[in-house]
Every structure is written in C-alpha cells, then in structure tokens.
Amino acid sequence: MCGLLVFASVAIFPTILLPSTPSMWIAGMTFGYGYGFLLIISAAAVGVSLPYFIGQLFCHKIQVCVSSLKLPPFRLNLSEYPSFNHDRKF
C-alpha cells in the first residue's frame, strides 16, 4: 500500500505543480536503493507522460482558441543580427 501511495504521489505531484522530491526520498528510505530506484523511475515515466496525454485531450480546444485570436505570424529575421564569428577583430 505504501508503494502504491509513493508511486501515485511521484506520478501525480508534478502534474499539479507540486514537488515530488520528498516522495522520492521516502521511496528510497522505505524500499532501498534497488526497489526504490525502480519505483521512482517507473513513476517518473508515468508522471511525465500524464501532462502530455492531458494536453492531447484539450489540443483541439486550444487550437480553436488560438486561431480565434487572429494574430499575424511571427517572423524573426536573423540576417539583421551579426553572427558571433563576424564580430571578432583579429
């Protein structure tokens, strides 16, 4: 039960912008180096995938909202800025 709670906290806390480091510390202290590492790595993999999949659910709504703003396309002309090598005086 403790492992499931630590797994869930490591996976979900970064999604809601909370630090998961204390949960990782508890996993290391409770399960040791080997099992704690495996628990943290698997939970972190789920934790970084979760915001991506949540974003995919709202992808179309975000695109509709951004396209309704009617902003001009952004263009950066890099030819106006001198490059690093051309600024040197030898």
Phi and psi in radians as a Rosetta constraint file:
Dihedral C 1 N 2 CA 2 C 2 CIRCULARHARMONIC -1.142 0.35
Dihedral N 2 CA 2 C 2 N 3 CIRCULARHARMONIC -0.670 0.35
Dihedral C 2 N 3 CA 3 C 3 CIRCULARHARMONIC -1.112 0.35
Dihedral N 3 CA 3 C 3 N 4 CIRCULARHARMONIC -0.702 0.35
Dihedral C 3 N 4 CA 4 C 4 CIRCULARHARMONIC -1.153 0.35
Dihedral N 4 CA 4 C 4 N 5 CIRCULARHARMONIC -0.678 0.35
Dihedral C 4 N 5 CA 5 C 5 CIRCULARHARMONIC -1.169 0.35
Dihedral N 5 CA 5 C 5 N 6 CIRCULARHARMONIC -0.733 0.35
Dihedral C 5 N 6 CA 6 C 6 CIRCULARHARMONIC -1.165 0.35
Dihedral N 6 CA 6 C 6 N 7 CIRCULARHARMONIC -0.732 0.35
Dihedral C 6 N 7 CA 7 C 7 CIRCULARHARMONIC -1.037 0.35
Dihedral N 7 CA 7 C 7 N 8 CIRCULARHARMONIC -0.825 0.35
Dihedral C 7 N 8 CA 8 C 8 CIRCULARHARMONIC -1.124 0.35
Dihedral N 8 CA 8 C 8 N 9 CIRCULARHARMONIC -0.697 0.35
Dihedral C 8 N 9 CA 9 C 9 CIRCULARHARMONIC -1.216 0.35
Dihedral N 9 CA 9 C 9 N 10 CIRCULARHARMONIC -0.671 0.35
Dihedral C 9 N 10 CA 10 C 10 CIRCULARHARMONIC -1.190 0.35
Dihedral N 10 CA 10 C 10 N 11 CIRCULARHARMONIC -0.592 0.35
Dihedral C 10 N 11 CA 11 C 11 CIRCULARHARMONIC -1.384 0.35
Dihedral N 11 CA 11 C 11 N 12 CIRCULARHARMONIC -0.640 0.35
Dihedral C 11 N 12 CA 12 C 12 CIRCULARHARMONIC -1.663 0.35
Dihedral N 12 CA 12 C 12 N 13 CIRCULARHARMONIC -0.568 0.35
Dihedral C 12 N 13 CA 13 C 13 CIRCULARHARMONIC -0.998 0.35
Dihedral N 13 CA 13 C 13 N 14 CIRCULARHARMONIC -0.781 0.35
Dihedral C 13 N 14 CA 14 C 14 CIRCULARHARMONIC -1.115 0.35
Dihedral N 14 CA 14 C 14 N 15 CIRCULARHARMONIC -0.470 0.35
Dihedral C 14 N 15 CA 15 C 15 CIRCULARHARMONIC -1.164 0.35
Dihedral N 15 CA 15 C 15 N 16 CIRCULARHARMONIC -0.614 0.35
Dihedral C 15 N 16 CA 16 C 16 CIRCULARHARMONIC -1.787 0.35
Dihedral N 16 CA 16 C 16 N 17 CIRCULARHARMONIC 0.392 0.35
Dihedral C 16 N 17 CA 17 C 17 CIRCULARHARMONIC 1.050 0.35
Dihedral N 17 CA 17 C 17 N 18 CIRCULARHARMONIC 0.715 0.35
Dihedral C 17 N 18 CA 18 C 18 CIRCULARHARMONIC -1.993 0.35
Dihedral N 18 CA 18 C 18 N 19 CIRCULARHARMONIC 2.591 0.35
Dihedral C 18 N 19 CA 19 C 19 CIRCULARHARMONIC -1.274 0.35
Dihedral N 19 CA 19 C 19 N 20 CIRCULARHARMONIC 2.415 0.35
Dihedral C 19 N 20 CA 20 C 20 CIRCULARHARMONIC -1.831 0.35
Dihedral N 20 CA 20 C 20 N 21 CIRCULARHARMONIC 0.113 0.35
Dihedral C 20 N 21 CA 21 C 21 CIRCULARHARMONIC -1.074 0.35
Dihedral N 21 CA 21 C 21 N 22 CIRCULARHARMONIC -0.732 0.35
Dihedral C 21 N 22 CA 22 C 22 CIRCULARHARMONIC -1.061 0.35
Dihedral N 22 CA 22 C 22 N 23 CIRCULARHARMONIC -0.612 0.35
Dihedral C 22 N 23 CA 23 C 23 CIRCULARHARMONIC -1.184 0.35
Dihedral N 23 CA 23 C 23 N 24 CIRCULARHARMONIC -0.629 0.35
Dihedral C 23 N 24 CA 24 C 24 CIRCULARHARMONIC -1.168 0.35
Dihedral N 24 CA 24 C 24 N 25 CIRCULARHARMONIC -0.664 0.35
Dihedral C 24 N 25 CA 25 C 25 CIRCULARHARMONIC -1.113 0.35
Dihedral N 25 CA 25 C 25 N 26 CIRCULARHARMONIC -0.753 0.35
Dihedral C 25 N 26 CA 26 C 26 CIRCULARHARMONIC -1.116 0.35
Dihedral N 26 CA 26 C 26 N 27 CIRCULARHARMONIC -0.684 0.35
Dihedral C 26 N 27 CA 27 C 27 CIRCULARHARMONIC -1.104 0.35
Dihedral N 27 CA 27 C 27 N 28 CIRCULARHARMONIC -0.720 0.35
Dihedral C 27 N 28 CA 28 C 28 CIRCULARHARMONIC -1.165 0.35
Dihedral N 28 CA 28 C 28 N 29 CIRCULARHARMONIC -0.698 0.35
Dihedral C 28 N 29 CA 29 C 29 CIRCULARHARMONIC -1.249 0.35
Dihedral N 29 CA 29 C 29 N 30 CIRCULARHARMONIC -0.614 0.35
Dihedral C 29 N 30 CA 30 C 30 CIRCULARHARMONIC -1.433 0.35
Dihedral N 30 CA 30 C 30 N 31 CIRCULARHARMONIC -0.776 0.35
Dihedral C 30 N 31 CA 31 C 31 CIRCULARHARMONIC -1.845 0.35
Dihedral N 31 CA 31 C 31 N 32 CIRCULARHARMONIC -0.086 0.35
Dihedral C 31 N 32 CA 32 C 32 CIRCULARHARMONIC 1.499 0.35
Dihedral N 32 CA 32 C 32 N 33 CIRCULARHARMONIC -3.111 0.35
Dihedral C 32 N 33 CA 33 C 33 CIRCULARHARMONIC -1.138 0.35
Dihedral N 33 CA 33 C 33 N 34 CIRCULARHARMONIC -0.864 0.35
Dihedral C 33 N 34 CA 34 C 34 CIRCULARHARMONIC -1.191 0.35
Dihedral N 34 CA 34 C 34 N 35 CIRCULARHARMONIC -1.065 0.35
Dihedral C 34 N 35 CA 35 C 35 CIRCULARHARMONIC -1.213 0.35
Dihedral N 35 CA 35 C 35 N 36 CIRCULARHARMONIC -0.572 0.35
Dihedral C 35 N 36 CA 36 C 36 CIRCULARHARMONIC -1.132 0.35
Dihedral N 36 CA 36 C 36 N 37 CIRCULARHARMONIC -0.705 0.35
Dihedral C 36 N 37 CA 37 C 37 CIRCULARHARMONIC -1.100 0.35
Dihedral N 37 CA 37 C 37 N 38 CIRCULARHARMONIC -0.813 0.35
Dihedral C 37 N 38 CA 38 C 38 CIRCULARHARMONIC -1.095 0.35
Dihedral N 38 CA 38 C 38 N 39 CIRCULARHARMONIC -0.683 0.35
Dihedral C 38 N 39 CA 39 C 39 CIRCULARHARMONIC -1.141 0.35
Dihedral N 39 CA 39 C 39 N 40 CIRCULARHARMONIC -0.764 0.35
Dihedral C 39 N 40 CA 40 C 40 CIRCULARHARMONIC -1.205 0.35
Dihedral N 40 CA 40 C 40 N 41 CIRCULARHARMONIC -0.741 0.35
Dihedral C 40 N 41 CA 41 C 41 CIRCULARHARMONIC -1.131 0.35
Dihedral N 41 CA 41 C 41 N 42 CIRCULARHARMONIC -0.762 0.35
Dihedral C 41 N 42 CA 42 C 42 CIRCULARHARMONIC -1.190 0.35
Dihedral N 42 CA 42 C 42 N 43 CIRCULARHARMONIC -0.682 0.35
Dihedral C 42 N 43 CA 43 C 43 CIRCULARHARMONIC -1.199 0.35
Dihedral N 43 CA 43 C 43 N 44 CIRCULARHARMONIC -0.635 0.35
Dihedral C 43 N 44 CA 44 C 44 CIRCULARHARMONIC -1.174 0.35
Dihedral N 44 CA 44 C 44 N 45 CIRCULARHARMONIC -0.613 0.35
Dihedral C 44 N 45 CA 45 C 45 CIRCULARHARMONIC -1.112 0.35
Dihedral N 45 CA 45 C 45 N 46 CIRCULARHARMONIC -0.730 0.35
Dihedral C 45 N 46 CA 46 C 46 CIRCULARHARMONIC -1.191 0.35
Dihedral N 46 CA 46 C 46 N 47 CIRCULARHARMONIC -0.672 0.35
Dihedral C 46 N 47 CA 47 C 47 CIRCULARHARMONIC -1.149 0.35
Dihedral N 47 CA 47 C 47 N 48 CIRCULARHARMONIC -0.590 0.35
Dihedral C 47 N 48 CA 48 C 48 CIRCULARHARMONIC -1.466 0.35
Dihedral N 48 CA 48 C 48 N 49 CIRCULARHARMONIC -0.374 0.35
Dihedral C 48 N 49 CA 49 C 49 CIRCULARHARMONIC -1.425 0.35
Dihedral N 49 CA 49 C 49 N 50 CIRCULARHARMONIC -0.504 0.35
Dihedral C 49 N 50 CA 50 C 50 CIRCULARHARMONIC -1.064 0.35
Dihedral N 50 CA 50 C 50 N 51 CIRCULARHARMONIC -0.830 0.35
Dihedral C 50 N 51 CA 51 C 51 CIRCULARHARMONIC -1.108 0.35
Dihedral N 51 CA 51 C 51 N 52 CIRCULARHARMONIC -0.560 0.35
Dihedral C 51 N 52 CA 52 C 52 CIRCULARHARMONIC -1.106 0.35
Dihedral N 52 CA 52 C 52 N 53 CIRCULARHARMONIC -0.825 0.35
Dihedral C 52 N 53 CA 53 C 53 CIRCULARHARMONIC -1.219 0.35
Dihedral N 53 CA 53 C 53 N 54 CIRCULARHARMONIC -0.564 0.35
Dihedral C 53 N 54 CA 54 C 54 CIRCULARHARMONIC -1.165 0.35
Dihedral N 54 CA 54 C 54 N 55 CIRCULARHARMONIC -0.701 0.35
Dihedral C 54 N 55 CA 55 C 55 CIRCULARHARMONIC -1.132 0.35
Dihedral N 55 CA 55 C 55 N 56 CIRCULARHARMONIC -0.597 0.35
Dihedral C 55 N 56 CA 56 C 56 CIRCULARHARMONIC -1.144 0.35
Dihedral N 56 CA 56 C 56 N 57 CIRCULARHARMONIC -0.538 0.35
Dihedral C 56 N 57 CA 57 C 57 CIRCULARHARMONIC -1.137 0.35
Dihedral N 57 CA 57 C 57 N 58 CIRCULARHARMONIC -0.588 0.35
Dihedral C 57 N 58 CA 58 C 58 CIRCULARHARMONIC -1.828 0.35
Dihedral N 58 CA 58 C 58 N 59 CIRCULARHARMONIC 0.229 0.35
Dihedral C 58 N 59 CA 59 C 59 CIRCULARHARMONIC -1.046 0.35
Dihedral N 59 CA 59 C 59 N 60 CIRCULARHARMONIC -0.822 0.35
Dihedral C 59 N 60 CA 60 C 60 CIRCULARHARMONIC -1.142 0.35
Dihedral N 60 CA 60 C 60 N 61 CIRCULARHARMONIC -0.716 0.35
Dihedral C 60 N 61 CA 61 C 61 CIRCULARHARMONIC -1.130 0.35
Dihedral N 61 CA 61 C 61 N 62 CIRCULARHARMONIC -0.652 0.35
Dihedral C 61 N 62 CA 62 C 62 CIRCULARHARMONIC -1.188 0.35
Dihedral N 62 CA 62 C 62 N 63 CIRCULARHARMONIC -0.721 0.35
Dihedral C 62 N 63 CA 63 C 63 CIRCULARHARMONIC -1.119 0.35
Dihedral N 63 CA 63 C 63 N 64 CIRCULARHARMONIC -0.687 0.35
Dihedral C 63 N 64 CA 64 C 64 CIRCULARHARMONIC -1.145 0.35
Dihedral N 64 CA 64 C 64 N 65 CIRCULARHARMONIC -0.730 0.35
Dihedral C 64 N 65 CA 65 C 65 CIRCULARHARMONIC -1.145 0.35
Dihedral N 65 CA 65 C 65 N 66 CIRCULARHARMONIC -0.739 0.35
Dihedral C 65 N 66 CA 66 C 66 CIRCULARHARMONIC -1.230 0.35
Dihedral N 66 CA 66 C 66 N 67 CIRCULARHARMONIC -0.678 0.35
Dihedral C 66 N 67 CA 67 C 67 CIRCULARHARMONIC -1.227 0.35
Dihedral N 67 CA 67 C 67 N 68 CIRCULARHARMONIC -0.396 0.35
Dihedral C 67 N 68 CA 68 C 68 CIRCULARHARMONIC -1.338 0.35
Dihedral N 68 CA 68 C 68 N 69 CIRCULARHARMONIC -0.185 0.35
Dihedral C 68 N 69 CA 69 C 69 CIRCULARHARMONIC -1.333 0.35
Dihedral N 69 CA 69 C 69 N 70 CIRCULARHARMONIC -0.394 0.35
Dihedral C 69 N 70 CA 70 C 70 CIRCULARHARMONIC 0.976 0.35
Dihedral N 70 CA 70 C 70 N 71 CIRCULARHARMONIC 0.847 0.35
Dihedral C 70 N 71 CA 71 C 71 CIRCULARHARMONIC -1.490 0.35
Dihedral N 71 CA 71 C 71 N 72 CIRCULARHARMONIC 2.561 0.35
Dihedral C 71 N 72 CA 72 C 72 CIRCULARHARMONIC -1.232 0.35
Dihedral N 72 CA 72 C 72 N 73 CIRCULARHARMONIC 2.654 0.35
Dihedral C 72 N 73 CA 73 C 73 CIRCULARHARMONIC -1.155 0.35
Dihedral N 73 CA 73 C 73 N 74 CIRCULARHARMONIC 2.498 0.35
Dihedral C 73 N 74 CA 74 C 74 CIRCULARHARMONIC -1.498 0.35
Dihedral N 74 CA 74 C 74 N 75 CIRCULARHARMONIC 2.301 0.35
Dihedral C 74 N 75 CA 75 C 75 CIRCULARHARMONIC -2.331 0.35
Dihedral N 75 CA 75 C 75 N 76 CIRCULARHARMONIC 2.274 0.35
Dihedral C 75 N 76 CA 76 C 76 CIRCULARHARMONIC -1.963 0.35
Dihedral N 76 CA 76 C 76 N 77 CIRCULARHARMONIC 2.082 0.35
Dihedral C 76 N 77 CA 77 C 77 CIRCULARHARMONIC -1.627 0.35
Dihedral N 77 CA 77 C 77 N 78 CIRCULARHARMONIC 1.792 0.35
Dihedral C 77 N 78 CA 78 C 78 CIRCULARHARMONIC -1.374 0.35
Dihedral N 78 CA 78 C 78 N 79 CIRCULARHARMONIC -0.179 0.35
Dihedral C 78 N 79 CA 79 C 79 CIRCULARHARMONIC -1.265 0.35
Dihedral N 79 CA 79 C 79 N 80 CIRCULARHARMONIC -0.287 0.35
Dihedral C 79 N 80 CA 80 C 80 CIRCULARHARMONIC -1.315 0.35
Dihedral N 80 CA 80 C 80 N 81 CIRCULARHARMONIC -0.416 0.35
Dihedral C 80 N 81 CA 81 C 81 CIRCULARHARMONIC -1.704 0.35
Dihedral N 81 CA 81 C 81 N 82 CIRCULARHARMONIC 2.275 0.35
Dihedral C 81 N 82 CA 82 C 82 CIRCULARHARMONIC -1.231 0.35
Dihedral N 82 CA 82 C 82 N 83 CIRCULARHARMONIC 2.561 0.35
Dihedral C 82 N 83 CA 83 C 83 CIRCULARHARMONIC -1.403 0.35
Dihedral N 83 CA 83 C 83 N 84 CIRCULARHARMONIC 2.921 0.35
Dihedral C 83 N 84 CA 84 C 84 CIRCULARHARMONIC -1.123 0.35
Dihedral N 84 CA 84 C 84 N 85 CIRCULARHARMONIC -0.696 0.35
Dihedral C 84 N 85 CA 85 C 85 CIRCULARHARMONIC -1.277 0.35
Dihedral N 85 CA 85 C 85 N 86 CIRCULARHARMONIC -0.487 0.35
Dihedral C 85 N 86 CA 86 C 86 CIRCULARHARMONIC -1.450 0.35
Dihedral N 86 CA 86 C 86 N 87 CIRCULARHARMONIC -0.215 0.35
Dihedral C 86 N 87 CA 87 C 87 CIRCULARHARMONIC -1.469 0.35
Dihedral N 87 CA 87 C 87 N 88 CIRCULARHARMONIC -0.279 0.35
Dihedral C 87 N 88 CA 88 C 88 CIRCULARHARMONIC -1.286 0.35
Dihedral N 88 CA 88 C 88 N 89 CIRCULARHARMONIC 2.422 0.35
Dihedral C 88 N 89 CA 89 C 89 CIRCULARHARMONIC -1.906 0.35
Dihedral N 89 CA 89 C 89 N 90 CIRCULARHARMONIC 2.044 0.35
